[in-house]
Amino acid sequence: VQMAKRIREQIAETDFGDLGRLTASVGVSNYPLNAAGKDDLIRVADQAMYLAKNRGRNRVEFFNYQMISR
């Protein structure tokens, strides 16, 4: 989570020329705590990323089982 936060901050602080400034929403998950394999890991990190976007963008969210989409 700390690494993801540092990456998000670096992206927000960088001027990308013609693109200007960008932000990033990042979802973080943990193997094997949150996922049985690589496909699960990507799926749950993706859910956390969409939660970050829905909560205002330019955020880092860590997956927890309360956010499982139905």
Protein Blocks (a to p, Z undefined) as FASTA:
>chain_A
ZZmmmmmmmmmmpcehjnopadddddddddfklocbfklmmmmmmmmmmmmmmnngjiac
dddfklpcZZ
